[in-house]
Amino acid sequence: MDDETKAAFASATETVKNTLTLASAILTVSVTFLKDVNKTPSNLQTLTLEASWICLLLSAALSIFTLAALTGTLARARPLTCNALYSVNIKRPMSAALIFFLLGLSLTAAYGISSV
């Protein structure tokens, strides 16, 4: 494996790890400080927050799946190139994890804004 491919896989791995860490942190903080932000949330606010939690959990789960896919791809015996990062087993869960993360982040922000 050449240096360019190593750097590409390292960058992809760090991106997935950061997504996993941020999704977990936002979920933890929102659960911890739920009662301090809004003592009597409306039904819509509750629904928004629950939807954000589901999205963040899905993002974290898909991030773990993507890390496993990256590991499996690296473990293959054949020579790897940067194009291996675009294989379906990596591209789909990574894209979905990022989409769910952005959606969960947006819903969390919407809850916070509506609570002010």
C-alpha positions as CSV (number, residue, x, y, z in Angstrom):
1,M,0.0,0.0,0.0
2,D,1.5,3.4,-1.0
3,D,1.6,6.5,1.2
4,E,-1.3,8.2,-0.5
5,T,-3.6,5.2,0.2
6,K,-2.4,5.0,3.8
7,A,-3.1,8.7,4.3
8,A,-6.6,8.4,2.6
9,F,-7.6,5.5,4.9
10,A,-6.2,7.4,8.0
11,S,-8.2,10.4,7.1
12,A,-11.4,8.4,6.5
13,T,-10.9,6.7,9.8
14,E,-10.4,10.0,11.7
15,T,-13.5,11.4,10.0
16,V,-15.6,8.5,11.2
17,K,-14.1,8.6,14.7
18,N,-14.9,12.3,15.0
19,T,-18.5,11.7,13.8
20,L,-18.9,8.9,16.4
21,T,-17.4,11.1,19.2
22,L,-19.5,14.2,18.4
23,A,-22.7,12.2,18.0
24,S,-22.1,10.5,21.3
25,A,-21.2,13.7,23.1
26,I,-24.2,15.7,21.8
27,L,-26.5,12.9,22.8
28,T,-25.0,12.6,26.3
29,V,-25.1,16.4,26.9
30,S,-28.6,16.8,25.6
31,V,-29.8,13.9,27.9
32,T,-27.9,15.2,30.9
33,F,-29.1,18.8,30.7
34,L,-32.7,18.1,29.4
35,K,-34.4,19.3,32.6
36,D,-32.2,22.4,32.9
37,V,-32.9,23.7,29.4
38,N,-36.7,23.4,29.3
39,K,-38.7,22.3,32.3
40,T,-42.0,22.0,30.4
41,P,-41.4,21.1,26.8
42,S,-44.3,21.1,24.3
43,N,-45.2,18.0,22.4
44,L,-43.5,19.3,19.3
45,Q,-40.3,20.0,21.3
46,T,-40.3,16.6,22.8
47,L,-40.8,15.0,19.4
48,T,-38.0,17.1,18.0
49,L,-35.6,16.1,20.8
50,E,-36.5,12.4,20.5
51,A,-36.0,12.5,16.8
52,S,-32.6,14.1,17.3
53,W,-31.7,11.3,19.7
54,I,-32.7,8.6,17.2
55,C,-30.7,10.3,14.5
56,L,-27.6,10.6,16.7
57,L,-27.9,7.0,17.8
58,L,-28.2,5.9,14.2
59,S,-25.1,8.0,13.3
60,A,-23.1,6.4,16.1
61,A,-24.1,2.9,15.1
62,L,-23.4,3.5,11.4
63,S,-20.0,5.0,12.3
64,I,-19.1,1.8,14.2
65,F,-20.2,-0.2,11.2
66,T,-18.1,2.0,8.9
67,L,-15.0,1.5,11.1
68,A,-15.5,-2.2,10.8
69,A,-15.8,-1.9,7.0
70,L,-12.6,0.1,6.9
71,T,-10.8,-2.5,8.9
72,G,-12.2,-5.3,6.8
73,T,-11.1,-3.5,3.6
74,L,-7.6,-2.9,5.0
75,A,-7.3,-6.6,6.0
76,R,-7.8,-7.8,2.4
77,A,-4.8,-9.5,0.9
78,R,-4.9,-7.8,-2.5
79,P,-3.1,-4.5,-3.1
80,L,-5.3,-1.6,-2.1
81,T,-5.7,1.8,-3.8
82,C,-7.5,5.0,-2.7
83,N,-10.4,3.8,-4.8
84,A,-11.2,1.2,-2.2
85,L,-12.6,3.9,0.0
86,Y,-15.4,4.4,-2.5
87,S,-16.5,0.8,-2.3
88,V,-20.1,0.2,-1.3
89,N,-19.3,-1.3,2.0
90,I,-17.6,1.9,3.1
91,K,-19.4,4.6,1.1
92,R,-23.0,3.9,2.1
93,P,-22.7,3.6,5.9
94,M,-20.3,6.5,6.0
95,S,-22.6,8.7,4.0
96,A,-25.6,7.7,6.0
97,A,-23.7,8.3,9.3
98,L,-22.9,11.8,8.2
99,I,-26.4,12.5,7.1
100,F,-27.9,11.3,10.3
101,F,-25.4,13.2,12.3
102,L,-26.2,16.5,10.5
103,L,-29.9,15.8,10.9
104,G,-29.5,15.0,14.6
105,L,-27.4,18.1,15.1
106,S,-30.0,20.3,13.3
107,L,-32.9,18.8,15.3
108,T,-31.0,19.4,18.6
109,A,-30.3,23.0,17.6
110,A,-34.0,23.4,16.7
111,Y,-35.0,22.1,20.1
112,G,-32.5,24.5,21.8
113,I,-33.7,27.5,19.8
114,S,-37.4,26.7,20.4
115,S,-36.7,26.4,24.2
116,V,-35.3,30.0,24.5
